[in-house]
Amino acid sequence: MEYPDRDAALLAYAEGLEVSFEDASYALSNEGALESALARPRNAAAYEGADLVRQAATLFWGIASAHAFRDGNKRTAVVLLRAFLNVNDHELELSEDERFSLALGVAGEHWTVDQVDAVLRPAVHVIAED
């Protein structure tokens, strides 16, 4: 299992907001919140025996709700979620509208990790080899 680090989160921010890596670094306003959000999937695996989807849900929830960046937390969560799944040979089959709704659910409606997991579980698939 490969997990994102601080640089991966900054790259996700840069991609999501279409800014440079340097600008992403300046947008980071709470280093501790980012570190905590990035640790969530490993902790879920270690303490809950969480599978990949559950780990992805905890990562997404953590990034979207931690407010580590001045803005763009939801977009960063979406980009980092897809990157985490892809690097671990899985893909996310949710439309842009569904991803947006998921992010709003966490940030605006205070969804739980269980609710995020329930949305992600049927939408995460192993990447088919050619």
N, C-alpha and C positions, 0 to 999 in steps of 0.2 A: 504494500500500500504506500502510495506517495502522497505526502501532505504539503499543502501550500505554506510558504513562509512569508515573511514581511515583504520581500521583493516581489513575490508572486501577487500579493495583495495590491502592492503599488502598481504593478503592471496591469492588473485587472481594473484598478481605478483609472489609470491612464487610457486604457482601451475603452472603457465604458463612457468616459467623459471626453474622449478624443483630445487629450492633453499629453504633454511630455511626462516622462518619468520624474523629472525634476519638479514639475508642477504638482504631480501626485504627492511627492514628498512634502511639499509645502502645505498641501491640503490636509495632511494627517495632523489631527489636533489632539488625539488621545492615544498615544502609543500603547499604554496599558490595556485599553479596551480592544485594540487590534490584536495584541498578543493573546488576550483571553479568548477572543472569538476564534483565532487560528488554532488554539489548543483544544477547542471543543471536540472536534472529530476524534483526535487521539484519545482524549479522556473518555469519550463515549465507547470507543473500542476497548479500552483497558478496563473500565469499570462496569460497563453494561453489556459487553460482548456485542456491541452494535455492528451490524453489517454495513456495507458500503452506502446503501440508501439512507440509513439512519445517520451515518456519519455525515453524509452530504446535507441532510436536513439540519443537523446541528451546526454545520459550518454556515449554511445559508442564513439560518435564524440568527446566529451570532453576529455575522457581518451586518445584516440588515437592521438589527436592533441595537447594536453597540454604539452606533454613531461615532465611530473612530475618526471619520473624516468630516470636514466642515459641511460638505454637501456630497451628493452622489453615492451615499451608502447603499441604497437599493440597487442602483446600476452596478456598483462594485460587487454586491452579493450575487447578482445574476451572472456576471462574467466569471467570477471566481467559482461559482457552482459548476458551470459548464466546464471550466478548465480542470477542476478537481475530478469530475467524472471522466473527462476525456483522457487525462493522464493515467487514469486507472482503468482504461479500456471500456468505458461505458459512455453512452450518449443520452442526452435529455431530449425527449420528444414532446415538448410543450411549445405552443405557438408564442409569438411575441406577446400577444394579449394575455395569454395564460401566465407567462412569466411575470408580466407586469402586475397582474392580479395577485399572484403569489407574494410578490414583494410588498404590495400595498397591504395585504392581509397581515403580514408580520409587522410592518412599520405603523400602519394606521389603525388596524383592528386588533392588534396585539394577539395574533395567533400564537399558539404554542408550537413547540417542536413536533408534537404528535400530529397536529393539523398539517404542518409542512410535509412531514413524512407521508401522510395519507395522500397528498397531492402528488408527491414525487414518485412514490412506489410504483404505480402503473406506468409512469412515463420514463423510467430509467431502464435502459436495455444495454446488453453487451454489444459492443461495436462488432458488426459482422465483418469477418475477414473475407477478402476476395479470393 
